[in-house]
Structure formats: structure tokens, C-alpha cells
Amino acid sequence: MAYEVTATRRRPKTFDELAGQEFVVATLKNSIETGHIAHAYLFSGPRGCGKTSAARILARSLNCDQGPTANPCGVCPSCQEIARGASMDIIEIDGASNTGVNDVRQIKDEVLFPPNAGRYKVYIIDEVHMLSNSAFNALLKTIEEPPPYIVFIFATTELHKVPATIKSRCQQFAFRLIPLETITGILKATCKELGIRFEDDALFWVARESTGSMRDAYTLFDQVVSFSDGHIRSALIREKLGLVGLDNLNALAEACATGDVARAFTVIDDILNAGVAIEQFIIDLIGYYHNLLFLKAGITRASLLDYHPDRFSATVLQSLHTVQLEHALELLLALYRDIRYSVSPRFELEMVISKLCCLDQWISPQDLRAAIAGVQAALGGSLLLEGVPVARPKSLPADAVSDQQAVYTTAPSGAAAVEPRSVEGGPERRNNLGSLSEGFKRMLAARESGASSDPVARESGASAPSAVRESGASSPSTPAVQDTSAPSVVQESDAASQHTPELRDHDGQKAKKVPRGAPKKAAHEEKIPQVERVLRVFRGTIVKHTQSE
């Protein structure tokens, strides 16, 4: 007797044998028992989940000598002919090969003749979405008002391609992917039927690779059986099919978690020398980190994990947190997309593995934002980055500086941080800067009188004006205040010349710039009225404003 593949030999022959489609089975059985048989059915769902098998079972139930019955006998001539595909009343059509109007016209002519031996003439059109629009339109009238002995059963894997006019004339049944546990149980029963020894992990891997398709599971099962010599083992499957294996993945992940780059590269070399394809290696590594992410979330379901939770490395789970695992998945997914156009996929892989070895040093944007906010809160608002919202400095009143008018900068290296100051607003706003502004005014008054009121300047032996140097470093207790009551002259540095707003006098004329290298004013000239030095910080550069009447 010729060999018959497992998918064909174990094709379901009754509704009870149809696995994983409880809703479809219950609905069809009830409709047959009550006699509510529709003239058109539309079965949709992924590949290998039982659409064509359900259509044949329904045809057998309608034409069984004991029926119509929900449990066909399988021994009567009608059931046997349908099982062999020799029944004249069951017409199976491949929608991909019969897409034109002429094919549909032939169906329209045939439905006028009653069935040959059975009660119903059943048309099973597989992959119906492949029909052309003209063929669909030609079929509309026939499936809407067919003769009472005609039943149409359409099957498709792409329901969205079927016109709405066809869907509205059919009873629709959505087939689902078969659960992993169900496929594993069926494979175990198949092994016992054939007398084949097996390991649970090996059959679990076959079921997982089938991705919910029973036909794919049977096909892969036949391939595994052919080289297993009557004993299906996980190690043999990895060796013959070029799989990485959980032990190798654990070793690689532990090396990356501990930052051992040399060991990680050694593991990669051993895996690739064993014949594992780089694409398959990356796929397995993505699945491994994906499972770690599930374990971090407390998910231990076998249908979501590729292995038992206890088999994953505890070192890796303790070393990495969720955000780092997400970043690792982003790197690996980007790697899988990039190797298609890479000069050397192995170089790309090794570079990503090197990044995974430094995963414990990677800081997420959320952590960085939180760290900056913490530093800002500790320094009272003197250190900020653009776009990072933080709390208002405690030294300023709530109404002193608004969120739109405050400019926050980062002090340059080696320079003291400067408090935020107001860019716009009237004199009343600038006069409400609080105790820091009052301290600045006292310093200016002491300068005019020739004495220093700045404690830092007194301790260093320098006066208040000399304590503020031209190098760009400002004292933390010296806020920047700008007075617009008198004309101003600005001396800008090269770094801030593009960002510093122009100063104008009361007449609206642009203030003149002091050329570089100009002689400084004499000591007696600094005591004239309205002499004031304004320190201004804009994007890390200190600009000095000298105002005179």
C-alpha cells in the first residue's frame, strides 16, 4: 500500500474530530439536527485549521444515508464516495484555478440539474477570494436564490478580499488557530498510534513551530520522524534542523548580562560553526529575550513561552530589568531588518552582541529624565536641559518667573550654575525676583560706595565687581537682572552672538557694540550714575551688558 502522509491519513471525518473549533462544530451540528440548513456558507480562517475538512464533513452529513445527521456513519456508499472524492454530487473547485466568468457560468448551468444520488449537490469552492470581480458578480444571483438542493460552501484565508455582496448572502464561520496544548496532545496520540517514542520537549517544539496550524504540525512531524529512527529527541532535532537550543541561548545571555564580550563571541562562533544560519540564530535570540520579557511580567503560560519557565537562566532574569529587555529586543529586531542589506551579516550580529554586553550601562530616556529632574530639585533649579519639565526653584516666588518667560540653561563646565531669570516683562516683574535680586542691588550699591557687601568677595580679598570675572563664570548668588530704564551697550562673545537679542534705547535706536580690545573705563568713570553690570546667561554663554546714560 502506498505511503499516506499524516495530514491526509488523520484528516477529521466527523465534527467531533475537528480540533479547536468548538463554536463552528456546535453551530453546524445544531443547524443540521434542527433542519435549518443554509444555502451558502463562508468558512474563513488561517491555513491548516480545518476549513476544507469541515466543508467535507458537512457535505457528508447532508448526504449520508442515515441523515441529514450531525454524525455521519462513514460506512454507507455515499459517505465512502465522499471520503474517496468520487461522489458526483460533491464538486470541489479550486478558486485560484477557476477565476473567470466562464467558470462561474458553467456552475450556473450545472445547478439546474438535481443531484445524481444524494439529497444535495454541494459546491465547495476553496480560496474563493481568488475569483475575479466579474466572477463574483456573476455568482451573486445564483447563491442568493439557488435551487433547494444546492448548497455552496466557500473557504478562504483572506476574508477581507471577499466582496461584501457575497458575505451578506452567506452564513459566516470564523475558524481560529488551534491551541498549542491541543496540537501537542494530538501529536502524542499520533506517536502512540505509530509506536514512536518521543520527548515532551521535542513534540512541544513541533507544535510551537506549527503556529496554530494542524496541517503544518503534521508536515513537520513527518519530517522529524523520518530522521529520528523511532525516537523523537530534542537534541537530534536541533542537530538536524540547525537550531540554537535553549542551553546555548542561556550561555550567550549570561555572557552578555555579565559583560563578558570574549565569552559571548566564543559562544557565537560555536553556534555558527555548528551550521546554524544567522537568520535562524537571530530569530531564536529574539524569541529568547521575548520570553524573558514575559517572565519579568509574571507570565508563565506554556502557550506564550517556548520552554518551561524553570529552564531560563536566573542570572539573566536578575541582571536585566524590563526596560533593558525592551531595548535588547529593539536592537535584535533592527538587526534582523538590517542584515538583508548588510555586507557581512555576521559583523552586524557581533556588533549587536557587543551592545548587549553593555546593556547594564545603558540608560533609558525615562531614567535620564528622572535623573535630571532629581539633580534640578537638589540644586534648586540651576541645572536644566531644554524641554525637561522640572519643579520651580524654591528661591523664587511663584509669580516671579512664568513658565513661558523663564529661560533655563546648563552652566558651562567649571562655571557655577546661574539661577533662571526673566526674559520679558515689565520692571515690576524684574523687581520681584526675591531675595537674590535684593542681594544683587546691595552689591551694586556697595560698588558705587567703594565697599564690598559680597561675602564671597570679602573672603577672597576682591571687591564685588572684580569677583565677577569676564571669563563667563558667575556666582550662584548673583542673579542676572536687566534694567531697561537706560540705553545699553552690549559686548557679545562669538558663541552667543547668534542668540542674544538686540538692545535698543528709549528712542528705538540699536545700541552700539563695544569693539574687542577697547580700553576699559577708568576707575572714576565707573562711579557715574546708572552704572550697572548685568550678567546674562543664554545657552551656557555669559553675556555682559554695560548700561550708561
C-alpha positions as CSV (number, residue, x, y, z in Angstrom):
1,M,0.0,0.0,0.0
2,A,1.3,3.5,-0.9
3,Y,2.5,5.7,1.9
4,E,0.0,8.3,3.0
5,V,1.1,11.5,4.8
6,T,-0.1,12.0,8.3
7,A,-2.1,15.2,7.4
8,T,-4.2,13.2,4.9
9,R,-4.4,10.0,6.9
10,R,-5.6,11.8,10.0
11,R,-7.9,14.2,8.4
12,P,-11.1,14.6,10.5
13,K,-14.0,12.6,9.3
14,T,-16.6,13.8,11.8
15,F,-17.4,17.0,13.6
16,D,-16.1,15.6,16.9
17,E,-12.7,15.0,15.4
18,L,-12.4,18.7,14.3
19,A,-10.0,20.1,16.9
20,G,-10.0,23.6,18.2
21,Q,-13.2,24.8,16.5
22,E,-15.9,24.2,19.2
23,F,-18.1,27.1,18.1
24,V,-18.2,26.1,14.5
25,V,-18.9,22.4,15.4
26,A,-21.7,23.3,17.8
27,T,-23.4,25.7,15.3
28,L,-23.2,23.3,12.3
29,K,-24.4,20.3,14.3
30,N,-27.4,22.2,15.7
31,S,-28.4,23.5,12.3
32,I,-28.3,20.0,10.8
33,E,-30.3,18.5,13.7
34,T,-33.0,21.2,13.5
35,G,-33.1,21.2,9.7
36,H,-32.0,24.8,9.4
37,I,-29.6,24.2,6.5
38,A,-28.5,27.4,4.7
39,H,-27.9,27.5,1.0
40,A,-24.4,29.2,1.3
41,Y,-21.7,29.0,4.0
42,L,-18.4,31.0,4.2
43,F,-15.6,29.5,6.1
44,S,-12.7,31.8,6.9
45,G,-9.5,31.5,8.9
46,P,-5.8,30.8,8.8
47,R,-4.3,27.9,6.9
48,G,-4.5,24.4,8.2
49,C,-7.2,24.9,10.8
50,G,-9.9,22.7,9.2
51,K,-11.9,24.8,6.8
52,T,-11.9,22.2,3.9
53,S,-12.3,19.3,6.3
54,A,-15.3,21.0,7.9
55,A,-16.8,21.5,4.4
56,R,-16.4,17.8,3.5
57,I,-17.9,16.7,6.9
58,L,-20.9,19.0,6.3
59,A,-21.3,17.5,2.8
60,R,-21.1,14.0,4.2
61,S,-23.6,14.9,6.9
62,L,-26.1,16.2,4.4
63,N,-25.9,13.2,2.0
64,C,-25.4,10.4,4.5
65,D,-27.9,7.5,4.1
66,Q,-28.8,8.0,7.8
67,G,-29.3,11.7,7.5
68,P,-29.2,14.5,7.3
69,T,-27.3,13.8,10.5
70,A,-24.7,15.6,12.6
71,N,-22.9,12.2,12.9
72,P,-22.4,10.6,9.5
73,C,-22.0,6.9,9.6
74,G,-19.0,6.7,7.3
75,V,-19.9,3.3,6.0
76,C,-22.7,3.9,3.6
77,P,-21.9,4.2,-0.1
78,S,-22.5,8.0,0.0
79,C,-20.0,8.6,2.9
80,Q,-17.4,6.3,1.3
81,E,-17.7,8.0,-2.1
82,I,-17.3,11.5,-0.5
83,A,-14.3,10.2,1.6
84,R,-12.6,9.0,-1.6
85,G,-13.5,12.2,-3.6
86,A,-15.5,10.2,-6.1
87,S,-19.0,11.5,-5.4
88,M,-20.8,13.1,-8.4
89,D,-22.8,15.3,-6.1
90,I,-19.9,16.9,-4.2
91,I,-17.9,19.2,-6.5
92,E,-14.7,20.7,-5.2
93,I,-13.4,23.7,-7.1
94,D,-10.1,25.5,-6.7
95,G,-10.8,29.2,-6.8
96,A,-7.3,30.1,-7.8
97,S,-7.6,28.0,-11.0
98,N,-11.1,29.0,-11.9
99,T,-11.2,32.7,-11.6
100,G,-13.0,33.8,-14.7
101,V,-16.6,34.5,-15.7
102,N,-16.7,31.4,-17.9
103,D,-16.0,29.1,-14.9
104,V,-18.9,30.7,-13.0
105,R,-21.2,30.4,-16.0
106,Q,-20.5,26.7,-16.0
107,I,-21.6,26.5,-12.4
108,K,-24.8,28.4,-13.2
109,D,-25.6,25.9,-15.9
110,E,-24.9,22.8,-13.7
111,V,-27.1,23.9,-10.7
112,L,-30.1,23.5,-12.9
113,F,-29.7,19.7,-12.7
114,P,-30.6,17.9,-9.5
115,P,-28.1,15.7,-7.6
116,N,-27.3,12.3,-9.0
117,A,-27.7,10.1,-5.9
118,G,-27.7,12.2,-2.8
119,R,-30.1,14.7,-1.4
120,Y,-27.9,17.8,-2.0
121,K,-25.5,18.9,-4.6
122,V,-22.7,20.6,-2.7
123,Y,-20.2,23.0,-4.3
124,I,-17.0,23.5,-2.3
125,I,-15.0,26.4,-3.6
126,D,-11.6,26.7,-1.9
127,E,-9.7,30.0,-1.9
128,V,-12.8,31.8,-3.1
129,H,-11.1,35.2,-2.7
130,M,-9.1,34.5,-5.8
131,L,-12.2,34.9,-8.0
132,S,-12.3,38.0,-10.1
133,N,-14.8,40.8,-9.5
134,S,-16.7,39.8,-12.7
135,A,-16.9,36.2,-11.5
136,F,-18.2,37.3,-8.1
137,N,-20.9,39.5,-9.7
138,A,-22.0,36.6,-12.0
139,L,-22.3,34.4,-8.9
140,L,-24.5,36.7,-6.9
141,K,-27.9,35.7,-8.2
142,T,-27.1,32.0,-8.1
143,I,-26.0,32.0,-4.4
144,E,-28.9,34.3,-3.4
145,E,-31.7,32.1,-4.8
146,P,-30.3,28.7,-5.7
147,P,-32.5,25.6,-6.2
148,P,-33.4,23.9,-2.9
149,Y,-31.0,21.0,-3.4
150,I,-27.9,23.3,-3.9
151,V,-25.5,24.2,-1.1
152,F,-22.5,26.4,-1.6
153,I,-19.5,26.2,0.8
154,F,-16.8,28.8,0.3
155,A,-13.4,28.7,2.1
156,T,-10.9,31.5,2.2
157,T,-7.8,32.5,4.2
158,E,-8.3,36.2,3.2
159,L,-11.8,37.2,4.2
160,H,-11.2,40.9,3.5
161,K,-10.8,40.2,-0.2
162,V,-14.3,38.7,-0.5
163,P,-16.9,41.3,-1.6
164,A,-19.5,42.4,0.9
165,T,-22.2,41.3,-1.5
166,I,-21.0,37.7,-1.2
167,K,-20.6,37.9,2.6
168,S,-24.2,39.1,3.0
169,R,-25.6,36.1,1.2
170,C,-23.6,33.5,3.3
171,Q,-23.5,32.3,6.8
172,Q,-20.0,33.2,8.0
173,F,-17.9,31.0,10.3
174,A,-14.5,32.2,11.6
175,F,-12.1,29.4,12.2
176,R,-9.4,30.0,14.8
177,L,-5.8,28.9,15.3
178,I,-5.6,25.6,17.1
179,P,-4.2,26.0,20.7
180,L,-0.7,24.8,21.4
181,E,-1.8,22.3,24.0
182,T,-4.3,20.7,21.6
183,I,-1.7,20.2,18.9
184,T,0.7,18.7,21.4
185,G,-1.9,16.2,22.6
186,I,-2.8,15.2,19.0
187,L,0.9,14.7,18.2
188,K,1.3,12.5,21.3
189,A,-1.7,10.4,20.2
190,T,-0.2,10.1,16.7
191,C,3.1,8.9,18.2
192,K,1.4,6.2,20.3
193,E,-0.6,5.1,17.2
194,L,2.6,4.7,15.2
195,G,4.6,3.2,18.1
196,I,7.1,6.1,18.1
197,R,9.0,7.1,21.3
198,F,9.2,10.8,22.0
199,E,10.3,13.5,24.3
200,D,7.8,16.1,25.5
201,D,10.0,19.0,24.7
202,A,10.5,17.7,21.1
203,L,6.8,17.5,20.4
204,F,6.3,20.8,22.2
205,W,8.8,22.4,19.7
206,V,7.0,20.8,16.7
207,A,3.6,22.2,18.0
208,R,5.1,25.6,18.6
209,E,6.7,25.8,15.1
210,S,3.3,24.9,13.5
211,T,1.9,28.3,14.8
212,G,-1.6,27.0,15.3
213,S,-1.9,25.1,12.0
214,M,-2.6,21.3,12.4
215,R,-1.5,20.6,8.8
216,D,1.8,22.4,9.4
217,A,2.3,20.3,12.6
218,Y,1.7,17.1,10.7
219,T,4.0,18.1,8.0
220,L,6.9,18.9,10.4
221,F,6.1,15.8,12.4
222,D,6.6,13.6,9.3
223,Q,9.9,15.3,8.6
224,V,11.1,14.8,12.2
225,V,10.0,11.1,12.2
226,S,12.0,10.5,9.0
227,F,15.3,11.1,10.7
228,S,14.5,10.1,14.3
229,D,14.7,6.3,13.9
230,G,11.6,5.8,16.0
231,H,12.7,8.1,18.9
232,I,12.0,11.9,18.6
233,R,14.6,13.8,20.7
234,S,15.1,17.5,21.2
235,A,18.9,17.2,20.7
236,L,18.5,15.4,17.4
237,I,16.1,18.0,16.1
238,R,18.5,20.8,17.0
239,E,21.3,19.0,15.3
240,K,19.4,18.0,12.1
241,L,17.4,21.2,11.6
242,G,20.2,23.7,12.7
243,L,18.5,25.1,15.8
244,V,20.3,27.1,18.5
245,G,18.8,25.4,21.6
246,L,18.0,26.9,25.0
247,D,21.3,25.9,26.6
248,N,23.3,27.9,24.0
249,L,20.9,30.9,24.4
250,N,21.3,30.8,28.2
251,A,25.1,30.7,27.9
252,L,25.1,33.7,25.4
253,A,22.6,35.7,27.5
254,E,24.6,35.1,30.7
255,A,27.8,36.3,29.0
256,C,26.0,39.4,27.8
257,A,24.5,40.0,31.2
258,T,27.9,39.8,32.9
259,G,29.6,41.9,30.3
260,D,31.9,39.1,29.1
261,V,32.4,40.1,25.5
262,A,35.1,37.5,24.8
263,R,32.9,34.6,26.0
264,A,29.9,35.9,24.1
265,F,31.9,36.0,20.9
266,T,33.1,32.4,21.6
267,V,29.5,31.2,22.0
268,I,28.5,32.8,18.8
269,D,31.4,31.2,16.9
270,D,30.5,27.8,18.3
271,I,26.8,28.2,17.3
272,L,27.6,29.3,13.8
273,N,30.2,26.6,13.3
274,A,27.5,24.0,14.2
275,G,25.7,25.0,11.0
276,V,23.1,27.4,12.4
277,A,22.0,30.1,9.9
278,I,22.5,33.6,11.1
279,E,18.8,34.4,10.3
280,Q,17.7,31.5,12.4
281,F,20.1,32.4,15.2
282,I,18.7,35.9,15.3
283,I,15.1,34.6,15.3
284,D,15.8,32.3,18.2
285,L,17.6,35.1,20.1
286,I,14.6,37.4,19.6
287,G,12.3,34.7,20.9
288,Y,14.6,34.2,23.9
289,Y,14.5,37.8,25.0
290,H,10.8,38.0,24.2
291,N,10.3,35.1,26.7
292,L,12.4,36.9,29.3
293,L,10.2,39.9,28.9
294,F,7.1,37.7,29.6
295,L,8.8,36.2,32.6
296,K,9.6,39.6,34.0
297,A,5.9,40.4,33.7
298,G,5.0,37.3,35.6
299,I,3.6,35.3,32.6
300,T,4.3,31.6,32.7
301,R,1.8,30.2,30.3
302,A,3.2,27.4,28.1
303,S,1.3,28.8,25.1
304,L,3.3,32.1,25.3
305,L,6.7,30.7,26.4
306,D,8.8,28.4,24.2
307,Y,10.1,26.4,27.2
308,H,9.3,25.8,30.8
309,P,10.0,28.9,33.0
310,D,12.5,27.0,35.2
311,R,14.8,26.4,32.2
312,F,15.6,30.0,31.7
313,S,18.8,31.4,33.3
314,A,18.1,33.0,36.7
315,T,21.3,35.1,36.3
316,V,19.9,36.9,33.3
317,L,16.5,37.4,34.8
318,Q,18.1,39.0,37.9
319,S,20.6,41.1,36.0
320,L,18.2,42.8,33.5
321,H,15.1,44.8,34.1
322,T,12.1,45.3,31.8
323,V,13.3,48.5,30.1
324,Q,16.7,46.9,29.3
325,L,15.0,43.8,27.8
326,E,12.8,46.0,25.7
327,H,15.9,47.8,24.4
328,A,17.6,44.4,23.7
329,L,14.5,43.4,21.6
330,E,14.7,46.7,19.7
331,L,18.3,46.0,18.8
332,L,17.7,42.5,17.7
333,L,14.6,43.4,15.6
334,A,16.5,46.2,13.9
335,L,19.4,43.7,13.3
336,Y,17.0,41.2,11.6
337,R,15.9,44.1,9.3
338,D,19.4,45.3,8.6
339,I,21.1,42.0,7.7
340,R,19.2,41.9,4.5
341,Y,21.3,44.7,3.1
342,S,24.4,44.2,5.1
343,V,27.9,43.5,3.6
344,S,28.6,41.0,6.4
345,P,25.6,39.8,8.5
346,R,28.0,38.2,11.0
347,F,29.7,41.5,11.7
348,E,26.3,43.1,12.3
349,L,25.4,40.3,14.7
350,E,28.7,40.6,16.6
351,M,28.2,44.4,16.9
352,V,24.7,43.9,18.4
353,I,26.0,41.3,20.8
354,S,28.7,43.7,21.9
355,K,26.0,46.3,22.6
356,L,24.0,43.6,24.6
357,C,27.1,43.1,26.7
358,C,26.9,46.8,27.7
359,L,23.2,46.6,28.4
360,D,23.6,47.2,32.1
361,Q,25.3,50.5,31.4
362,W,22.5,51.7,29.0
363,I,20.2,54.4,30.4
364,S,16.8,54.8,29.1
365,P,15.4,58.2,28.3
366,Q,12.9,57.9,31.1
367,D,15.7,57.2,33.6
368,L,17.8,60.1,32.2
369,R,14.8,62.5,32.5
370,A,14.2,61.3,36.1
371,A,17.9,61.8,37.0
372,I,18.0,65.3,35.6
373,A,14.8,66.2,37.4
374,G,16.4,64.9,40.6
375,V,19.5,67.0,40.1
376,Q,17.4,70.0,39.3
377,A,15.5,69.6,42.5
378,A,18.7,69.2,44.5
379,L,20.3,72.3,43.0
380,G,17.2,74.5,43.3
381,G,16.6,74.9,39.6
382,S,20.1,75.9,38.5
383,L,20.7,72.9,36.2
384,L,18.3,72.1,33.4
385,L,18.1,70.8,29.9
386,E,15.9,72.2,27.3
387,G,12.5,70.5,27.1
388,V,12.8,68.8,30.5
389,P,10.0,69.9,32.8
390,V,11.1,70.3,36.5
391,A,10.0,72.0,39.6
392,R,10.3,75.8,40.1
393,P,13.3,76.8,42.1
394,K,12.4,77.4,45.7
395,S,14.4,80.6,45.9
396,L,11.9,82.4,43.6
397,P,8.3,83.2,44.3
398,A,5.6,81.6,42.2
399,D,4.7,84.8,40.4
400,A,8.3,85.9,39.7
401,V,9.0,84.0,36.6
402,S,6.4,82.3,34.4
403,D,6.9,79.1,32.5
404,Q,6.8,80.9,29.2
405,Q,9.2,83.7,30.3
406,A,11.8,81.7,32.2
407,V,14.9,80.5,30.3
408,Y,16.8,77.6,31.7
409,T,20.3,76.8,30.8
410,T,23.1,74.5,31.7
411,A,26.1,76.1,33.3
412,P,29.4,75.5,31.3
413,S,32.0,73.2,32.7
414,G,33.9,74.8,35.6
415,A,31.4,77.6,36.0
416,A,28.8,78.0,38.8
417,A,25.2,77.5,37.9
418,V,23.1,80.6,37.4
419,E,19.5,80.9,38.6
420,P,16.8,81.3,35.9
421,R,15.9,84.8,35.1
422,S,13.1,86.6,33.3
423,V,13.5,87.4,29.6
424,E,10.4,89.5,29.1
425,G,8.2,91.5,31.3
426,G,7.9,95.0,32.9
427,P,10.1,96.4,35.6
428,E,7.6,95.3,38.2
429,R,8.4,91.6,37.3
430,R,12.1,92.1,37.4
431,N,11.9,93.9,40.7
432,N,10.1,90.9,42.3
433,L,12.9,88.4,41.9
434,G,13.1,88.0,45.6
435,S,16.0,87.9,48.0
436,L,18.6,87.2,45.3
437,S,17.6,90.3,43.4
438,E,17.9,92.4,46.6
439,G,21.3,90.9,47.3
440,F,22.4,92.0,43.8
441,K,21.1,95.5,44.4
442,R,23.1,95.7,47.7
443,M,26.2,94.6,45.8
444,L,25.8,97.3,43.2
445,A,25.2,99.9,45.9
446,A,28.3,98.8,47.7
447,R,30.2,99.0,44.5
448,E,29.2,102.7,44.0
449,S,30.2,103.5,47.5
450,G,33.6,101.7,47.1
451,A,32.9,98.9,49.6
452,S,32.0,95.3,49.1
453,S,29.0,93.7,50.6
454,D,29.5,90.3,48.9
455,P,30.7,87.8,51.5
456,V,32.5,85.7,48.8
457,A,34.3,88.8,47.6
458,R,35.3,89.8,51.1
459,E,36.7,86.3,51.8
460,S,38.7,86.3,48.6
461,G,40.0,89.8,49.1
462,A,38.4,91.2,46.0
463,S,35.6,93.7,45.5
464,A,32.2,92.7,44.3
465,P,32.8,93.9,40.7
466,S,36.1,92.1,40.4
467,A,34.6,88.9,41.9
468,V,32.5,88.6,38.8
469,R,35.1,87.8,36.1
470,E,34.9,88.2,32.4
471,S,35.6,84.6,31.7
472,G,31.9,83.6,31.9
473,A,31.6,82.0,35.3
474,S,29.1,83.7,37.5
475,S,28.5,83.3,41.3
476,P,25.5,81.2,42.3
477,S,24.3,84.1,44.5
478,T,24.5,86.6,41.7
479,P,21.3,86.5,39.6
480,A,21.1,88.1,36.2
481,V,19.0,91.3,36.1
482,Q,18.5,93.6,33.1
483,D,17.4,97.2,33.6
484,T,15.7,98.8,30.5
485,S,15.5,102.3,32.1
486,A,18.6,103.5,30.3
487,P,20.3,102.9,27.0
488,S,22.6,99.8,26.9
489,V,25.7,98.7,25.1
490,V,26.3,95.0,24.8
491,Q,29.5,93.2,24.4
492,E,28.8,89.8,22.9
493,S,31.0,86.7,22.7
494,D,31.2,84.7,19.4
495,A,29.2,81.8,20.8
496,A,26.3,83.9,21.9
497,S,26.2,86.5,19.1
498,Q,23.5,84.5,17.2
499,H,21.2,84.1,20.1
500,T,21.4,87.3,22.1
501,P,18.5,89.7,21.4
502,E,19.4,93.2,20.2
503,L,19.3,96.0,22.8
504,R,17.7,99.3,22.0
505,D,17.5,102.7,23.8
506,H,14.4,104.7,24.5
507,D,14.4,106.2,21.0
508,G,14.3,102.7,19.5
509,Q,17.8,103.0,18.1
510,K,20.0,99.9,18.2
511,A,22.7,100.1,20.8
512,K,26.3,100.2,19.7
513,K,28.7,97.3,20.3
514,V,31.9,97.8,22.1
515,P,34.7,96.6,19.9
516,R,37.0,93.9,21.1
517,G,40.2,95.1,22.7
518,A,38.7,98.5,23.6
519,P,40.3,100.2,26.7
520,K,38.4,99.7,29.9
521,K,36.9,102.7,31.7
522,A,38.9,104.5,34.3
523,A,38.0,104.0,38.0
524,H,36.4,107.4,38.3
525,E,34.2,106.8,35.2
526,E,32.6,103.7,36.8
527,K,31.1,105.8,39.6
528,I,28.8,107.9,37.3
529,P,25.0,107.5,37.9
530,Q,23.2,104.5,36.4
531,V,26.4,102.4,36.2
532,E,25.3,98.8,36.4
533,R,26.7,95.5,35.3
534,V,24.2,92.9,34.2
535,L,25.2,89.3,33.8
536,R,23.1,87.4,31.4
537,V,23.2,83.7,30.7
538,F,21.9,82.3,27.4
539,R,22.6,78.7,26.4
540,G,25.7,78.4,28.6
541,T,27.4,81.6,27.5
542,I,27.6,84.7,29.8
543,V,27.0,88.0,28.1
544,K,27.9,91.2,29.8
545,H,25.6,94.2,29.5
546,T,27.1,97.6,30.4
547,Q,24.5,100.4,30.6
548,S,25.2,104.1,30.7
549,E,23.2,107.3,30.4
